[in-house]
């Protein structure tokens, strides 16, 4: 199916969409390292990074809604250029040792102007799949798996590139590279001919449809916030444990190994038989999150940490990709980009909140306290998957064959 996916998307779109979403993965860590180095204060760096995450969480769905109403081309182009300017301004302000308030303001602007290329690329690719001749649900599933893998790889390579740039030169170099990628690849994604497939669909005739979302859509958004909380709590626990073991430099490598496993499993999801419905997959994925996260509470060595975290990574991609798939099948087409952006923003917001909470718990009670937050979030995900039924809306507005969801 991936051969069909690549034939559908062409050689250019996956490349520019991947490089265009890479800055999103770079800016969070990059801003923290930059402000910490230039200000000498981890607290100031945390405030600037938190403002960036807050800006992205709040504004992401707004950009998605604008893309639904007016099409992706103009919205993504404007956001990409604005984001490049905001990131560059943040770098210059940090190098000039600007006051904390200015750094927070620029961080918030950098977050609020993120062009949401990840969720919009997913929306565009699904639209291409559904409009292709002989489209079936396996092709849509393969497209979602492929896009999910691009996200996973970007969130592994982005922080790794920032760390390398910080070690060899300066964190500012990584952020300025991110700004350049936004200008070049963000603009290329916006202007790619496939942007026409996602022209604005929200007209007066479907205004009533836009006003209605199935209740399951809100549960799916909630489960993505919890998934983000797992990421944040795991990151805090990994950092605390590696510091305790005297190997703090291993924290990034452990997290990257988890991301590589998640990306590999994500690619394999296209081989899951179509008879296994999305609701079943969602419940299985959340059960995996619970079972595979519990061992985090008992790890005490670096080798055990690698083993447990890498195995846990195998449950992340199935959960993420399945939730995106359920959302694609259950929300009205006129709100698809907005809903995809909500999911991504939920991950960012959940991660930021859990990182702040579990970081404090780890300082006072050790890594197991942070990992307990991750386990609790996994249990909450499982409860949602077993109590919510993700049904398609009564009036389906996408030109597509109805999909099984259970």
C-alpha positions, 0 to 999 in steps of 0.5 A, a space after each residue: 500500500 505504501 507504493 500506492 501512497 507514494 504514487 498518490 502523493 508524488 515525490 515532492 509533497 512528502 519531502 516538503 511536508 516533512 521538512 516543513 514540519 521539522 521546525 515545529 519539532 525543533 523550536 520547543 527544545 531550541 528555545 529552551 536551550 537558547 534562552 537558558 544559555 543567553 540568560 543563564 536562567 533555567 526559570 526564564 527558559 522555562 517561561 519562554 518555552 511554556 509561552 511557545 507551547 501555550 501559543 501553539 496550543 491555543 492558536 493551532 485549531 484557529 489556523 486549522 479552522 481558517 484552512 477549512 474556511 479559506 483553503 490551505 494555500 494562503 493560510 499556510 503561506 502566511 503562517 509559515 512566513 510569520 512563524 519564520 519572522 517570529 522565530 528569528 525575532 526570538 533568536 535576536 531578542 535572546 542574543 540581545 539579552 532582552 527582558 523575560 517579558 519580551 522573550 515570553 511574548 516572542 515565544 508566544 508569537 512563535 507558537 501561535 504562528 506555527 503553520 500546522 503543516 503536520 495536521 494539514 498535510 494529513 488532511 490534504 493527503 486523505 483528501 487526495 486518497 478519497 478523491 482517487 479512482 478506486 479508493 478504499 479504506 486500506 489506502 486511507 489507512 496507509 496514508 494516515 500511517 505514512 503521515 503519522 510516521 513522518 510526524 514521529 521521525 520529525 519529532 526524533 530528528 528535530 530535537 537531535 538536530 537542535 542538540 547537535 547544533 548546540 554542541 557544535 555551534 550555538 542553539 541560535 543556529 538551530 533556530 535560524 535553520 528552522 526559520 529558513 526551513 519555514 520560509 522555503 519548505 513551508 512556502 513550497 508546501 503551501 504553493 504545491 498544486 495539491 493545495 487545491 484539494 483542500 480548498 475552503 469547504 465551509 460555506 453557508 450551506 454547511 454552516 449548520 453542519 459545522 456547528 455539530 461535532 459528534 460527542 466522540 470528537 471531544 473524547 478523541 481530543 481528550 485522549 490526545 491531551 492524555 497522550 501528550 501527558 504521557 510524553 511529558 511525564 515520560 520525558 521528565 522521568 527519563 531525565 530524572 532517572 538518567 541524572 540519578 544514574 550519572 548519565 544525563 546525556 543518555 536522556 535524549 538517546 533514550 527518548 529518540 530510541 522510543 521514537 524510532 520504535 514508534 515510527 517503525 511500528 507506525 509504518 507496519 500498521 498498513 498491514 493490519 487487516 481491514 476487518 479489525 475496525 478502528 474502535 477495536 484498534 483504539 481499545 487495543 492500543 490503549 490497553 497496550 499503553 497501560 500494560 507497557 507503561 507499568 514497568 516504568 515504575 520499576 526500572 532502576 538501571 540504564 539498560 532496563 530503561 532503554 528496554 522498557 521505553 523502546 517497547 513502550 514506543 511500540 504502543 504510541 504510534 498505533 494509538 496516535 494513528 488510530 485516533 487520527 483515523 477515527 477523527 477523519 471518519 467521524 467529523 464533518 469534512 468542513 471541520 477536518 483541518 480544524 479537528 486535526 489541528 486540535 489533536 496536534 495542539 492537544 498533544 503539545 498542551 498535554 505534554 507541556 502541562 505534564 512536563 511541568 507537573 511531573 518535573 516537580 514530582 521527580 525533583 521531590 520523589 524521584 523518577 517513579 513519581 513522574 512515571 506514575 503520571 504517565 501510567 495514570 494518563 495511559 489508564 485514562 486513555 483506556 477508560 475513554 476508549 472503552 466508554 466512548 463509541 466513535 460513530 460517523 456523523 448522521 450527515 456525511 459530507 465527504 465523498 467517500 465510502 463509509 468506513 467501519 469503526 468497530 
